[in-house]
């Protein structure tokens, strides 16, 4: 299985849509990128758009109740809707 890279977009206070996203982490070709952190849904949409041109093989979102849920894949290694048992580096704070 390819490596898993976390992209934390969480915020600790209310923000406006013009607040920039964090820089992307290093993304090895074909890896799974898991977007995580407590943030408004529009911030997740911005993160999906930013990751669209990345070398990631698949993108997932972290749900503290489920794990990483694959939402987009261009790799035979992952399928949309697949749930992966991974721990968030953000100490369990997921989207929500």
The first five atom37 places (N, CA, C, CB, O) and aatype in JSON, in Angstrom:
{
  "aatype": [20, 20, 20, 20, 20, 20, 20, 20, 20, 20, 20, 20, 20, 20, 20, 20, 20, 20, 20, 20, 20, 20, 20, 20, 20, 20, 20, 20, 20, 20, 20, 20, 20, 20, 20, 20, 20, 20, 20, 20, 20, 20, 20, 20, 20, 20, 20, 20, 20, 20, 20, 20, 20, 20, 20, 20, 20, 20, 20, 20, 20, 20, 20, 20, 20, 20, 20, 20, 20, 20, 20, 20, 20, 20, 20, 20, 20, 20, 20, 20, 20, 20, 20, 20, 20, 20, 20, 20, 20, 20, 20, 20, 20, 20, 20, 20],
  "atom_mask": [
    [1, 1, 1, 1, 1],
    [1, 1, 1, 1, 1],
    [1, 1, 1, 1, 1],
    [1, 1, 1, 1, 1],
    [1, 1, 1, 1, 1],
    [1, 1, 1, 1, 1],
    [1, 1, 1, 1, 1],
    [1, 1, 1, 1, 1],
    [1, 1, 1, 1, 1],
    [1, 1, 1, 1, 1],
    [1, 1, 1, 1, 1],
    [1, 1, 1, 1, 1],
    [1, 1, 1, 1, 1],
    [1, 1, 1, 1, 1],
    [1, 1, 1, 1, 1],
    [1, 1, 1, 1, 1],
    [1, 1, 1, 1, 1],
    [1, 1, 1, 1, 1],
    [1, 1, 1, 1, 1],
    [1, 1, 1, 1, 1],
    [1, 1, 1, 1, 1],
    [1, 1, 1, 1, 1],
    [1, 1, 1, 1, 1],
    [1, 1, 1, 1, 1],
    [1, 1, 1, 1, 1],
    [1, 1, 1, 1, 1],
    [1, 1, 1, 1, 1],
    [1, 1, 1, 1, 1],
    [1, 1, 1, 1, 1],
    [1, 1, 1, 1, 1],
    [1, 1, 1, 1, 1],
    [1, 1, 1, 1, 1],
    [1, 1, 1, 1, 1],
    [1, 1, 1, 1, 1],
    [1, 1, 1, 1, 1],
    [1, 1, 1, 1, 1],
    [1, 1, 1, 1, 1],
    [1, 1, 1, 1, 1],
    [1, 1, 1, 1, 1],
    [1, 1, 1, 1, 1],
    [1, 1, 1, 1, 1],
    [1, 1, 1, 1, 1],
    [1, 1, 1, 1, 1],
    [1, 1, 1, 1, 1],
    [1, 1, 1, 1, 1],
    [1, 1, 1, 1, 1],
    [1, 1, 1, 1, 1],
    [1, 1, 1, 1, 1],
    [1, 1, 1, 1, 1],
    [1, 1, 1, 1, 1],
    [1, 1, 1, 1, 1],
    [1, 1, 1, 1, 1],
    [1, 1, 1, 1, 1],
    [1, 1, 1, 1, 1],
    [1, 1, 1, 1, 1],
    [1, 1, 1, 1, 1],
    [1, 1, 1, 1, 1],
    [1, 1, 1, 1, 1],
    [1, 1, 1, 1, 1],
    [1, 1, 1, 1, 1],
    [1, 1, 1, 1, 1],
    [1, 1, 1, 1, 1],
    [1, 1, 1, 1, 1],
    [1, 1, 1, 1, 1],
    [1, 1, 1, 1, 1],
    [1, 1, 1, 1, 1],
    [1, 1, 1, 1, 1],
    [1, 1, 1, 1, 1],
    [1, 1, 1, 1, 1],
    [1, 1, 1, 1, 1],
    [1, 1, 1, 1, 1],
    [1, 1, 1, 1, 1],
    [1, 1, 1, 1, 1],
    [1, 1, 1, 1, 1],
    [1, 1, 1, 1, 1],
    [1, 1, 1, 1, 1],
    [1, 1, 1, 1, 1],
    [1, 1, 1, 1, 1],
    [1, 1, 1, 1, 1],
    [1, 1, 1, 1, 1],
    [1, 1, 1, 1, 1],
    [1, 1, 1, 1, 1],
    [1, 1, 1, 1, 1],
    [1, 1, 1, 1, 1],
    [1, 1, 1, 1, 1],
    [1, 1, 1, 1, 1],
    [1, 1, 1, 1, 1],
    [1, 1, 1, 1, 1],
    [1, 1, 1, 1, 1],
    [1, 1, 1, 1, 1],
    [1, 1, 1, 1, 1],
    [1, 1, 1, 1, 1],
    [1, 1, 1, 1, 1],
    [1, 1, 1, 1, 1],
    [1, 1, 1, 1, 1],
    [1, 1, 1, 1, 1]
  ],
  "atom_positions": [
    [[0.84, -1.18, 0.0], [0.0, 0.0, 0.0], [0.89, 1.25, 0.0], [-0.96, 0.0, 1.22], [1.94, 1.27, 0.63]],
    [[0.44, 2.26, -0.71], [1.18, 3.52, -0.79], [1.11, 4.24, 0.56], [0.6, 4.42, -1.92], [0.26, 3.92, 1.39]],
    [[1.99, 5.2, 0.78], [1.98, 5.93, 2.05], [0.72, 6.79, 2.22], [3.22, 6.81, 2.15], [0.04, 7.13, 1.25]],
    [[0.43, 7.12, 3.47], [-0.69, 7.99, 3.82], [-0.1, 9.32, 4.3], [-1.62, 7.34, 4.91], [0.77, 9.34, 5.16]],
    [[-0.6, 10.42, 3.74], [-0.15, 11.76, 4.1], [-1.35, 12.52, 4.64], [0.5, 12.51, 2.87], [-2.42, 12.53, 4.02]],
    [[-1.2, 13.16, 5.8], [-2.28, 13.96, 6.37], [-2.11, 15.41, 5.98], [-2.33, 13.81, 7.9], [-1.0, 15.95, 6.0]],
    [[-3.22, 16.05, 5.63], [-3.26, 17.48, 5.32], [-4.22, 18.11, 6.31], [-3.7, 17.75, 3.81], [-5.44, 18.0, 6.16]],
    [[-3.68, 18.77, 7.32], [-4.5, 19.35, 8.37], [-4.93, 20.76, 8.0], [-3.73, 19.36, 9.7], [-4.09, 21.64, 7.77]],
    [[-6.25, 20.97, 7.94], [-6.8, 22.28, 7.58], [-7.61, 22.87, 8.73], [-7.66, 22.18, 6.33], [-8.29, 23.88, 8.55]],
    [[-7.55, 22.25, 9.9], [-8.35, 22.66, 11.04], [-8.06, 24.07, 11.52], [-8.15, 21.71, 12.16], [-6.96, 24.6, 11.34]],
    [[-9.06, 24.65, 12.13], [-8.95, 25.99, 12.71], [-9.48, 25.94, 14.13], [-9.72, 27.04, 11.86], [-10.32, 25.1, 14.47]],
    [[-8.98, 26.85, 14.98], [-9.41, 26.86, 16.38], [-10.39, 27.98, 16.68], [-8.2, 26.98, 17.28], [-10.91, 28.08, 17.79]],
    [[-10.65, 28.83, 15.69], [-11.59, 29.93, 15.89], [-12.28, 30.2, 14.56], [-10.88, 31.21, 16.43], [-11.8, 29.78, 13.51]],
    [[-13.41, 30.91, 14.59], [-14.08, 31.23, 13.32], [-13.15, 31.97, 12.37], [-15.35, 32.06, 13.58], [-12.35, 32.81, 12.78]],
    [[-13.27, 31.66, 11.09], [-12.44, 32.3, 10.06], [-13.32, 32.71, 8.9], [-11.31, 31.35, 9.58], [-14.47, 32.28, 8.78]],
    [[-12.78, 33.55, 8.04], [-13.47, 33.98, 6.82], [-12.96, 33.16, 5.65], [-13.26, 35.51, 6.57], [-11.85, 32.63, 5.69]],
    [[-13.76, 33.05, 4.59], [-13.35, 32.28, 3.42], [-12.07, 32.76, 2.75], [-14.43, 32.28, 2.42], [-11.44, 32.0, 2.02]],
    [[-11.67, 34.0, 2.98], [-10.44, 34.46, 2.34], [-9.18, 34.09, 3.13], [-10.5, 35.96, 2.16], [-8.08, 34.42, 2.71]],
    [[-9.34, 33.41, 4.26], [-8.2, 32.92, 5.03], [-7.52, 31.8, 4.24], [-8.64, 32.41, 6.46], [-8.18, 30.83, 3.89]],
    [[-6.23, 31.91, 3.96], [-5.57, 30.89, 3.12], [-5.46, 29.54, 3.82], [-4.19, 31.37, 2.72], [-5.37, 29.44, 5.04]],
    [[-5.46, 28.51, 3.0], [-5.22, 27.16, 3.49], [-3.74, 27.0, 3.85], [-5.64, 26.11, 2.43], [-2.9, 27.74, 3.34]],
    [[-3.43, 26.05, 4.71], [-2.01, 25.76, 4.96], [-1.36, 25.25, 3.67], [-1.85, 24.71, 6.11], [-2.03, 24.75, 2.77]],
    [[-0.04, 25.38, 3.61], [0.68, 24.83, 2.47], [0.48, 23.32, 2.43], [2.19, 25.18, 2.54], [0.32, 22.67, 3.47]],
    [[0.49, 22.77, 1.24], [0.38, 21.31, 1.1], [1.62, 20.63, 1.66], [0.17, 20.91, -0.38], [2.73, 21.15, 1.52]],
    [[1.44, 19.48, 2.29], [2.61, 18.71, 2.7], [3.25, 18.09, 1.46], [2.23, 17.61, 3.74], [2.69, 18.16, 0.36]],
    [[4.4, 17.49, 1.63], [5.01, 16.75, 0.52], [4.11, 15.56, 0.21], [6.48, 16.28, 0.87], [3.73, 14.81, 1.11]],
    [[3.78, 15.4, -1.06], [2.84, 14.35, -1.47], [3.54, 13.43, -2.47], [1.55, 14.96, -2.1], [3.71, 13.8, -3.63]],
    [[3.94, 12.24, -2.02], [4.55, 11.29, -2.96], [3.52, 10.83, -4.0], [5.12, 10.08, -2.19], [2.34, 10.68, -3.7]],
    [[3.98, 10.61, -5.2], [3.09, 10.15, -6.28], [2.36, 8.87, -5.88], [3.89, 9.91, -7.57], [2.97, 7.9, -5.43]],
    [[1.04, 8.9, -6.04], [0.22, 7.72, -5.8], [-0.24, 7.54, -4.37], [0.94, 6.53, -6.21], [-0.97, 6.59, -4.08]],
    [[0.17, 8.41, -3.45], [-0.19, 8.21, -2.04], [-1.64, 8.57, -1.78], [0.73, 9.03, -1.14], [-2.32, 9.14, -2.64]],
    [[-2.11, 8.26, -0.6], [-3.43, 8.66, -0.12], [-3.24, 9.9, 0.73], [-4.12, 7.51, 0.7], [-2.45, 9.9, 1.67]],
    [[-3.98, 10.98, 0.4], [-3.96, 12.19, 1.22], [-5.25, 12.21, 2.03], [-3.81, 13.49, 0.34], [-6.34, 12.11, 1.48]],
    [[-5.11, 12.34, 3.35], [-6.26, 12.42, 4.25], [-6.37, 13.85, 4.74], [-6.11, 11.41, 5.45], [-5.48, 14.36, 5.42]],
    [[-7.48, 14.5, 4.39], [-7.73, 15.86, 4.87], [-8.37, 15.73, 6.25], [-8.66, 16.67, 3.88], [-9.32, 14.98, 6.43]],
    [[-7.83, 16.48, 7.22], [-8.37, 16.39, 8.56], [-8.35, 17.73, 9.26], [-7.6, 15.37, 9.38], [-7.62, 18.64, 8.87]],
    [[-9.17, 17.84, 10.29], [-9.22, 19.03, 11.12], [-10.62, 19.61, 11.18], [-8.26, 20.06, 10.61], [-11.41, 19.47, 10.25]],
    [[-10.91, 20.26, 12.29], [-12.21, 20.89, 12.47], [-12.21, 22.19, 11.65], [-12.52, 21.18, 13.99], [-11.43, 23.1, 11.91]],
    [[-13.11, 22.26, 10.66], [-13.14, 23.4, 9.75], [-14.5, 23.46, 9.06], [-12.0, 23.32, 8.7], [-15.2, 22.44, 8.97]],
    [[-14.88, 24.64, 8.57], [-16.13, 24.76, 7.81], [-16.08, 23.91, 6.54], [-16.41, 26.24, 7.46], [-15.0, 23.64, 6.0]],
    [[-17.24, 23.51, 6.07], [-17.31, 22.66, 4.89], [-16.7, 23.34, 3.67], [-18.77, 22.27, 4.6], [-16.1, 22.68, 2.82]],
    [[-16.84, 24.68, 3.56], [-16.26, 25.36, 2.4], [-14.74, 25.27, 2.41], [-16.69, 26.83, 2.38], [-14.11, 25.29, 1.35]],
    [[-14.14, 25.18, 3.6], [-12.67, 25.03, 3.67], [-12.26, 23.64, 3.14], [-12.17, 25.23, 5.13], [-11.22, 23.51, 2.51]],
    [[-13.08, 22.63, 3.42], [-12.81, 21.3, 2.86], [-12.92, 21.34, 1.33], [-13.8, 20.26, 3.44], [-12.1, 20.74, 0.64]],
    [[-13.92, 22.05, 0.81], [-14.05, 22.19, -0.64], [-12.82, 22.83, -1.26], [-15.29, 23.0, -0.99], [-12.36, 22.41, -2.32]],
    [[-12.3, 23.86, -0.6], [-11.08, 24.51, -1.09], [-9.89, 23.54, -1.07], [-10.77, 25.75, -0.23], [-9.07, 23.55, -1.98]],
    [[-9.82, 22.72, -0.02], [-8.73, 21.74, 0.07], [-8.84, 20.7, -1.04], [-8.74, 21.05, 1.46], [-7.83, 20.33, -1.63]],
    [[-10.07, 20.23, -1.34], [-10.25, 19.27, -2.44], [-9.76, 19.89, -3.75], [-11.74, 18.85, -2.57], [-9.07, 19.23, -4.54]],
    [[-10.12, 21.14, -3.97], [-9.71, 21.8, -5.21], [-8.19, 21.92, -5.29], [-10.36, 23.2, -5.31], [-7.6, 21.66, -6.34]],
    [[-7.56, 22.3, -4.19], [-6.1, 22.43, -4.17], [-5.43, 21.08, -4.45], [-5.63, 22.99, -2.81], [-4.4, 21.04, -5.12]],
    [[-5.99, 20.01, -3.95], [-5.38, 18.69, -4.11], [-5.64, 18.08, -5.49], [-5.9, 17.75, -3.05], [-4.99, 17.1, -5.87]],
    [[-6.56, 18.65, -6.24], [-6.93, 18.07, -7.54], [-5.74, 17.87, -8.47], [-7.95, 18.96, -8.22], [-5.67, 16.85, -9.16]],
    [[-4.83, 18.8, -8.51], [-3.68, 18.67, -9.4], [-2.46, 18.05, -8.75], [-3.31, 20.01, -9.92], [-1.37, 18.06, -9.34]],
    [[-2.62, 17.5, -7.56], [-1.48, 16.92, -6.85], [-1.17, 15.51, -7.37], [-1.76, 16.87, -5.33], [-1.97, 14.93, -8.11]],
    [[-0.03, 14.97, -6.99], [0.31, 13.6, -7.4], [-0.39, 12.51, -6.58], [1.79, 13.4, -7.3], [-0.09, 11.33, -6.76]],
    [[-1.31, 12.88, -5.69], [-2.01, 11.89, -4.86], [-2.78, 10.9, -5.72], [-2.96, 12.58, -3.88], [-3.33, 11.26, -6.76]],
    [[-2.81, 9.65, -5.28], [-3.59, 8.63, -5.96], [-5.03, 8.61, -5.49], [-2.97, 7.27, -5.75], [-5.92, 8.15, -6.21]],
    [[-5.26, 9.11, -4.27], [-6.61, 9.15, -3.71], [-6.66, 10.2, -2.6], [-7.03, 7.75, -3.16], [-5.64, 10.56, -2.02]],
    [[-7.88, 10.67, -2.33], [-8.11, 11.64, -1.27], [-9.19, 11.1, -0.35], [-8.51, 13.04, -1.86], [-10.19, 10.55, -0.8]],
    [[-8.96, 11.26, 0.95], [-9.93, 10.84, 1.95], [-10.14, 11.98, 2.93], [-9.46, 9.55, 2.69], [-9.33, 12.9, 3.01]],
    [[-11.23, 11.91, 3.68], [-11.46, 12.84, 4.78], [-11.48, 12.04, 6.07], [-12.8, 13.64, 4.58], [-11.93, 10.89, 6.1]],
    [[-10.98, 12.66, 7.13], [-10.93, 11.97, 8.41], [-12.21, 12.23, 9.19], [-9.7, 12.43, 9.22], [-12.61, 13.38, 9.38]],
    [[-12.84, 11.16, 9.64], [-14.02, 11.23, 10.5], [-13.64, 10.53, 11.79], [-15.29, 10.57, 9.81], [-13.29, 9.35, 11.75]],
    [[-13.69, 11.21, 12.93], [-13.23, 10.59, 14.18], [-14.03, 9.35, 14.58], [-13.3, 11.59, 15.28], [-13.54, 8.54, 15.36]],
    [[-15.24, 9.21, 14.07], [-16.05, 8.02, 14.4], [-15.73, 6.84, 13.5], [-17.53, 8.35, 14.3], [-15.91, 5.68, 13.9]],
    [[-15.27, 7.11, 12.28], [-15.06, 6.05, 11.3], [-13.6, 5.78, 10.97], [-15.79, 6.38, 10.05], [-13.18, 4.62, 10.88]],
    [[-12.85, 6.82, 10.79], [-11.48, 6.73, 10.28], [-11.4, 7.57, 9.03], [-11.06, 5.25, 9.99], [-12.11, 8.56, 8.91]],
    [[-10.54, 7.2, 8.09], [-10.4, 7.95, 6.84], [-11.35, 7.36, 5.8], [-8.92, 7.9, 6.33], [-11.3, 6.17, 5.51]],
    [[-12.21, 8.2, 5.25], [-13.18, 7.77, 4.25], [-12.71, 8.29, 2.88], [-14.63, 8.29, 4.59], [-12.59, 9.49, 2.68]],
    [[-12.44, 7.37, 1.97], [-11.97, 7.74, 0.63], [-13.12, 8.41, -0.13], [-11.43, 6.49, -0.14], [-14.21, 7.84, -0.24]],
    [[-12.86, 9.62, -0.65], [-13.89, 10.36, -1.38], [-13.56, 10.51, -2.87], [-14.07, 11.72, -0.76], [-14.45, 10.83, -3.66]],
    [[-12.32, 10.29, -3.24], [-11.92, 10.36, -4.64], [-10.7, 9.47, -4.84], [-11.61, 11.83, -5.08], [-9.79, 9.47, -4.01]],
    [[-10.69, 8.72, -5.94], [-9.56, 7.83, -6.19], [-9.28, 7.7, -7.68], [-9.82, 6.46, -5.59], [-10.18, 7.59, -8.51]],
    [[-7.99, 7.72, -7.99], [-7.51, 7.43, -9.34], [-6.54, 6.27, -9.27], [-6.84, 8.69, -10.0], [-5.63, 6.14, -10.09]],
    [[-6.72, 5.42, -8.27], [-5.81, 4.31, -8.01], [-6.61, 3.04, -7.73], [-4.87, 4.64, -6.83], [-7.65, 3.08, -7.08]],
    [[-6.1, 1.93, -8.21], [-6.76, 0.64, -7.93], [-6.61, 0.25, -6.47], [-6.18, -0.46, -8.83], [-7.3, -0.65, -5.99]],
    [[-5.7, 0.93, -5.75], [-5.47, 0.59, -4.35], [-6.54, 1.09, -3.4], [-4.17, 1.14, -3.92], [-6.64, 0.6, -2.28]],
    [[-7.33, 2.07, -3.83], [-8.39, 2.62, -2.99], [-9.65, 2.8, -3.81], [-7.96, 3.97, -2.36], [-9.59, 3.04, -5.02]],
    [[-10.8, 2.67, -3.14], [-12.07, 2.9, -3.83], [-12.9, 3.89, -3.03], [-12.84, 1.57, -4.01], [-12.83, 3.93, -1.81]],
    [[-13.69, 4.67, -3.73], [-14.55, 5.65, -3.08], [-15.49, 4.93, -2.1], [-15.35, 6.47, -4.13], [-16.09, 3.91, -2.44]],
    [[-15.61, 5.48, -0.91], [-16.44, 4.88, 0.13], [-15.68, 3.94, 1.05], [-17.57, 4.14, -0.5], [-16.19, 3.52, 2.08]],
    [[-14.46, 3.6, 0.68], [-13.64, 2.72, 1.51], [-13.27, 3.44, 2.8], [-12.35, 2.27, 0.75], [-12.95, 4.63, 2.79]],
    [[-13.32, 2.73, 3.92], [-12.97, 3.28, 5.22], [-11.67, 2.65, 5.67], [-14.11, 3.04, 6.27], [-11.53, 1.43, 5.69]],
    [[-10.71, 3.5, 6.03], [-9.4, 3.03, 6.48], [-9.21, 3.35, 7.95], [-8.28, 3.67, 5.65], [-9.54, 4.44, 8.41]],
    [[-8.68, 2.4, 8.67], [-8.43, 2.57, 10.11], [-7.1, 3.29, 10.29], [-8.43, 1.2, 10.85], [-6.05, 2.65, 10.36]],
    [[-7.15, 4.6, 10.37], [-5.95, 5.41, 10.59], [-6.22, 6.37, 11.73], [-5.53, 6.18, 9.3], [-7.37, 6.73, 11.98]],
    [[-5.18, 6.79, 12.41], [-5.31, 7.77, 13.47], [-4.89, 9.13, 12.96], [-4.47, 7.38, 14.69], [-3.88, 9.28, 12.28]],
    [[-5.69, 10.13, 13.29], [-5.4, 11.48, 12.88], [-4.28, 12.06, 13.73], [-6.64, 12.36, 12.96], [-4.28, 11.9, 14.95]],
    [[-3.31, 12.73, 13.1], [-2.27, 13.37, 13.9], [-2.82, 14.56, 14.69], [-1.13, 13.83, 12.99], [-2.15, 15.07, 15.59]],
    [[-4.04, 15.0, 14.35], [-4.68, 16.12, 15.05], [-5.38, 15.68, 16.3], [-5.65, 16.81, 14.15], [-6.36, 16.29, 16.7]],
    [[-4.9, 14.63, 16.94], [-5.41, 14.08, 18.2], [-6.91, 13.85, 18.2], [-5.06, 15.01, 19.33], [-7.61, 14.17, 19.16]],
    [[-7.4, 13.28, 17.09], [-8.8, 12.89, 17.04], [-9.78, 13.99, 16.7], [-9.17, 12.33, 18.33], [-10.98, 13.74, 16.7]],
    [[-9.32, 15.18, 16.4], [-10.23, 16.26, 16.04], [-10.48, 16.18, 14.55], [-9.67, 17.65, 16.44], [-9.59, 16.49, 13.76]],
    [[-11.68, 15.76, 14.15], [-11.98, 15.62, 12.74], [-12.97, 16.65, 12.27], [-12.49, 14.24, 12.45], [-13.37, 17.55, 13.02]],
    [[-13.35, 16.51, 11.04], [-14.33, 17.43, 10.48], [-15.66, 17.23, 11.16], [-14.46, 17.23, 8.95], [-16.03, 16.11, 11.51]],
    [[-16.34, 18.26, 11.34], [-17.6, 17.98, 11.9], [-18.33, 19.05, 12.46], [-17.49, 17.07, 12.82], [-19.44, 18.85, 12.95]]
  ]
}
